[in-house]
């Protein structure tokens, strides 16, 4: 298994991530051809990379040059914080426009396109939480600008070209102090970045200012499979992506490794190597008010639970109760068990190891009479056989709202389109 390990000890921004991936071997003519397939007018932008030094470390600087930057007065009020630590100027675009650009880019494979779409949706959800509006009402200038499109698309193209099977991440440095954006002075991490990093091990520092940007955090949120920070494998390559700013005490670089790893799991029954080991954490409850029970589910998910379920059960003495089940990685077991003890009325929790067999997932975009909709594909991990087609709820909801049509109608159209496109023959 080819694993990418991201070490954001000086934070992460989209340009730093692409620079590190180029240094790992993605800097080829094919990469630049695929990136330039983005249907953005050539007079608006140019991309290039160049070697640079950061505190004695040779790193790759990835730059997006804008020829027609938008004036600040034109920026919409609903927008994330600016890239103070990594340096960008921006134009105003809306999420549907961004998704259309990604859908029309011939250089993006379905895998790369799915990653990019997921990253922009993560950004939209985070900004919606910050501003207390639905995701479709969020207007972007930073994350919708040409540079952010090129950052996210470039990262996804490079990952696809490198043939990465799995992505892991260490603790994320966010910086400290404050950052100046269109709304005024904001705390670091910026509000959208803070939401996007929920569930990630986070470190404040090592410098003042914004080290992790919303774009970088959204890429982590959309791409990372393993947040434990613990990994074993054989290092095949290491690359460094350069940030724009220089700091007095540390190198402003993003370190990334390509490793050959073995799945940290034991085979499932029948000898399949594709099962992954998880821990099931459980307790039974018969005296917890409903509003507290409804609060614990999102709390556990935000803390890194893989899944949470609440099931009715019959307890001792014939009492009606609820069984709380939390699926977690072994690394998250102690933290999640502690949350269950603190946020529920139970006097104890139990846990046990379990194996699971998971489908390989891929998000694609299909055309329907009511617009473009995301669909999740599920393939057998050993044979690659397509077993599942599942239209994504949020994407269907946005299309239904835009067309003023029932959600079920959009869902049916998306399922039919995906079936025709991916299950032919």
Secondary structure, DSSP 8 states (H G I E B T S, - for coil): -EEEEEE-TT---HHHHHHHHIIIII-SHHHHHHHTTS-S-GGGEEEEEEEEEETTEEEEEEEEEESS---GGGS-SS-----TTT------EEHHHHHHHHHH-TT--HHHHHHHHHHHHHHHHHHHHHHTS-GGG-EESSTTSHHHHHHHHHHHHHHHHHT--EEEE--EEEEESEEEETTEEEESS-HHHHHHTTTS-EEEBSSSEE-S-HHHHHHHHHH-SB-SS----EEEEEEEEE-SS--SSS--EEEEEEEE---SS---TTS-TTEEEEEEEEEEESS--HHHHHHHHHHHHHTT-SEEEEEEEE-GGG-EEEEEEEEE-GGGHHHHHHHHHHHSS-S--EEEEEEEE--EEEEEEEEETTEEEEEEEEE-TTT--EEEEEE-HHHHHHHHHHHT--HHHHHHHHHHHHHHHHS--
